Amino acid sequence: MTKIAIVEDEPKLAALLNDYLTSEGYETVLFNDGTQALESLVINPVDFVLLDLMLPGTDGMTICKQLRKTSNVPIIMLTARVEEIDRLLGLEIGADDYMCKPFSPREVIARVKAVLRRVPDRTSETPANNVFQLNEDSASLRIGNQECALTAVELNLLKTLYASPGRIFNRNQLMTRIYSDNRIVSDRTIDSHVKKLRQKIEALDSNTQYIHSVYGIGYKFEIS
């Protein structure tokens, strides 16, 4: 069953889209906050994204750009902004289609089906070597056809960095996110976890750097 993420902060519109999509046989997941949506979608991929442009937290343009770094999931952007420059920018950063509000839910269904017909095999493609598939349920990481197991700390560490590409986290910020019991650990402990995680990632893909050190500050996730 095709799973569609509805990223829309207008409750009535989100509910309406949800009703129409589920009646057509699609599985849905709803988000009303851009930051929460991005954090979830990079870890738990879906088959299609309906993405509002203006969102609390992270805006739709940023979400689209971040998803396109590691995924070619079909995306239709939804917005009340009709300026041509916004439309062109939205498509240039990787959106498959663009719809201006107000629109009818039936039109959205038609556009979704049209995009799926154009890109019927996107979700079944063999992942590119630099595409992460982070599975929280099994505490594992897959890059391309290679997979490895992660410890609980490594999973939380990678999830934190990967959910916010380009953002620099200092060691204290990482400590609070990867240890639920608020234990006190040293900077060296964080560095040790990063080192081990890098070794596991390198064993899956030795040609790409993912976790970068930022001198005097901390670490960030960025594909290079």
C-alpha positions in Angstrom: 0.0 0.0 0.0 1.3 3.4 -0.9 2.1 5.5 2.2 1.6 9.3 1.8 2.8 11.9 4.3 0.5 14.9 4.6 2.6 17.8 5.9 0.0 20.6 6.4 -0.6 22.8 9.4 -4.2 23.7 8.5 -6.2 21.1 10.5 -9.4 21.2 8.3 -7.4 20.9 5.1 -5.2 18.1 6.5 -8.2 16.2 7.7 -10.0 16.6 4.3 -6.9 15.4 2.4 -6.6 12.5 4.8 -10.2 11.4 4.3 -9.9 11.6 0.5 -6.6 9.7 0.3 -7.6 7.0 2.7 -10.9 6.5 0.7 -8.7 5.9 -2.4 -6.9 3.2 -0.6 -3.7 5.1 0.4 -2.1 4.8 3.9 -1.4 8.2 5.4 0.6 9.9 8.1 0.0 13.5 9.2 2.3 16.2 10.4 1.4 19.8 11.3 5.0 20.9 12.2 7.8 21.1 9.7 10.6 20.2 12.0 8.8 17.1 13.3 8.0 16.1 9.8 11.6 16.3 8.6 12.9 14.4 11.6 10.4 11.6 11.0 10.7 11.4 7.2 14.4 11.1 7.1 14.3 8.1 9.5 10.9 6.6 8.5 10.6 7.0 4.7 7.2 7.2 3.0 6.2 6.6 -0.7 4.9 10.1 -1.4 4.8 13.5 0.3 2.2 16.3 0.2 4.2 19.2 1.5 2.8 22.6 2.5 5.2 25.5 1.9 4.5 27.7 5.0 4.8 25.6 8.1 5.7 26.1 11.7 9.2 25.0 12.5 11.0 24.1 9.3 9.4 25.5 6.1 8.5 23.3 3.1 11.3 24.5 0.9 13.9 23.5 3.4 12.2 20.1 4.0 12.2 19.5 0.2 15.9 20.3 -0.1 16.9 18.2 2.8 14.8 15.2 1.6 16.3 15.5 -1.9 19.8 15.0 -0.4 19.1 11.4 0.4 15.7 10.5 -1.2 13.9 10.8 -4.6 10.5 10.3 -3.0 7.7 12.0 -5.1 6.8 15.4 -3.6 3.9 17.7 -4.4 4.2 21.1 -2.8 1.0 22.9 -1.6 0.9 26.6 -1.0 -1.1 29.8 -1.1 1.9 31.7 -2.6 1.3 31.9 -6.3 4.4 34.0 -7.3 6.1 32.5 -10.3 9.5 32.6 -8.6 8.2 30.5 -5.8 6.8 28.0 -8.3 10.1 27.7 -10.2 12.2 27.5 -7.0 9.9 24.8 -5.7 10.4 22.7 -8.8 14.1 23.4 -9.1 14.8 22.1 -5.6 13.2 18.8 -6.5 9.4 19.0 -6.2 7.6 16.9 -8.7 4.5 19.1 -8.9 3.1 22.3 -7.3 -0.5 23.2 -6.4 -1.8 26.6 -5.3 -4.5 26.9 -2.7 -7.4 26.8 -2.8 -7.7 23.5 -4.6 -10.2 20.6 -4.5 -9.2 17.4 -2.8 -10.2 15.5 -6.0 -7.6 17.5 -7.9 -5.0 16.5 -5.4 -5.9 12.9 -5.8 -5.6 13.3 -9.6 -2.2 14.9 -9.3 -0.9 12.2 -6.9 -2.0 9.5 -9.3 -0.4 11.4 -12.2 2.9 11.7 -10.4 2.9 8.1 -9.4 2.3 7.1 -13.0 5.3 9.2 -14.1 7.6 7.8 -11.4 6.1 4.3 -10.8 9.4 2.6 -9.7 11.0 5.3 -7.5 10.4 3.6 -4.2 11.5 0.2 -5.6 14.8 1.4 -7.0 18.0 0.1 -5.5 19.2 2.8 -3.2 22.1 4.8 -4.2 25.3 4.2 -2.3 24.9 7.4 -0.3 21.3 6.9 0.7 20.8 6.2 4.4 18.0 4.0 5.6 18.0 4.3 9.4 15.7 1.7 11.0 14.8 2.5 14.7 12.8 -0.6 15.2 15.8 -2.9 14.4 18.5 -0.4 15.5 20.2 -0.8 12.1 21.7 1.3 9.3 21.6 0.4 5.6 23.5 2.2 2.9 22.8 0.8 -0.5 22.9 -2.9 -0.1 25.0 -3.0 3.0 23.7 -3.0 6.5 25.0 -2.9 10.1 23.6 -3.1 13.6 23.9 0.0 15.9 24.0 0.2 19.7 21.3 2.3 21.4 23.7 5.1 21.9 24.9 5.0 18.2 21.3 5.0 17.0 20.4 8.0 19.1 23.6 9.8 18.0 23.1 9.2 14.3 19.4 9.9 14.5 20.1 13.3 16.1 22.7 14.3 13.5 20.9 12.9 10.5 17.5 14.5 11.4 19.1 18.0 11.0 21.6 17.9 8.1 24.1 20.8 8.2 23.3 21.7 11.8 26.3 21.7 14.2 25.7 20.0 17.5 28.1 20.6 20.4 29.0 17.7 22.7 26.7 18.9 25.5 23.7 18.9 23.1 24.6 15.4 21.9 24.9 14.2 25.5 21.4 15.3 26.4 20.0 13.6 23.3 21.7 10.3 23.4 21.5 9.6 27.2 17.9 9.4 28.5 19.1 9.1 32.2 20.9 12.5 32.2 24.2 10.8 33.2 27.3 12.9 33.1 29.9 11.8 30.5 33.0 13.5 29.2 33.7 14.9 25.8 36.0 12.0 25.2 33.0 9.6 25.6 31.1 11.5 22.9 34.2 11.5 20.6 34.6 7.8 21.2 31.0 7.1 20.1 31.4 9.2 17.0 34.6 7.4 16.1 33.0 4.0 16.4 29.9 5.2 14.4 32.2 6.5 11.7 33.9 3.2 11.5 30.6 1.4 11.0 29.5 3.9 8.4 32.8 3.7 6.5 32.5 -0.1 6.4 29.2 0.4 4.5 30.5 3.3 2.3 34.1 4.2 2.3 33.8 6.8 -0.5 31.6 9.3 1.2 32.0 11.3 4.4 28.8 11.8 6.5 29.7 12.9 10.0 32.0 15.9 10.0 34.0 17.4 12.9 33.7 21.2 13.3 36.8 22.3 15.1 36.2 23.8 18.5 32.4 23.2 18.3 31.2 19.6 17.7 29.8 17.5 14.9 27.3 17.7 12.0 25.9 15.4 9.3 26.5 16.4 5.7 27.1 14.2 2.7 30.3 15.1 0.9 
